[in-house]
């Protein structure tokens, strides 16, 4: 320990005896906690005003050119489960504080990379259009798109790759939609 560090430590000990450290350790949290709550409760980086108690999440329709028949019901179910598990909102069919409707707007395949004049990787792009309505404050209403790309080997046909891609979509896409709805980003 250098001489400067010893002097600083000595000065701190002189100004704050051990009793005062204990007193500050108890007093400081007691002073901060009452003022730390605000009008929005937060849980895992999500923010929901305290007056919002209910949500309606409609069926996520598939309006894309190519329709995977199992994507809409499974995506709707996964998103409803995520809302149930990670918020205190009650899902209702009508008269909700927040009303969320959505539809799959894109489910398209394109070439992602080329090697030796041939496609090496293909890409499935999935996009969902969200319509959010706040019954208490119309200024908070918005529409947004959430999209994500899923790459697969070009030597594999889409029909062969689709089951694995569907699992990736159902694992990641509910999180993307949830974050767009509740994290205000």
C-alpha positions, 0 to 999 in steps of 0.5 A, a space after each residue: 500500500 502506497 503512502 497516499 493510499 495509507 493517508 486516504 484510508 486513515 482520513 476515512 477512518 478518522 471521519 467515519 468510525 465503524 459505528 457510523 459505517 454501520 449506521 450509514 449501511 442501514 440508513 442509506 437503503 431506508 432512505 433510497 427505497 421509498 423513493 425508488 418506486 415510480 409510476 411504472 413497475 418493471 420486471 426483466 426490462 419490461 415496463 407496464 403502467 400500474 393502471 394497465 391490468 388486462 390485455 387482449 392478444 388476437 390470433 396472429 393471422 398468416 397473410 404472407 404469400 407462402 403460408 405455413 399452416 402451423 405457424 400462426 396457431 403455434 406463434 399465437 400460443 407461444 406469445 400468449 404463454 410468454 405474456 402469462 409467464 412474464 407479466 401480471 397482465 390478465 388476458 381477456 377477450 374484450 374490453 382490455 386495457 391493451 389490445 394487440 393484433 398482429 399478422 404474419 406479413 412475410 414468409 419469404 425465401 431468398 439467397 443469402 450467400 453465393 459460392 462458386 456461382 451457386 447459392 451456398 446459403 438460403 434465407 427465410 425471412 419472417 415478418 410480423 406486423 403488430 397493431 398496438 392499441 392502448 384504451 386509456 391513452 390513444 397517443 400510445 397506439 402504434 403499428 410496428 414490424 418485427 422481422 428476423 432472418 433464418 438461414 439454411 444450407 442451399 443444398 437442403 430443400 426448403 421442405 426439408 429445412 422448414 421443420 427445423 426453421 419452424 422450431 427456430 422461429 417459435 423459439 426466438 420470434 415470441 421473444 422479439 414480439 414480446 420485447 417490441 410490445 413491452 420494452 419500448 425499443 
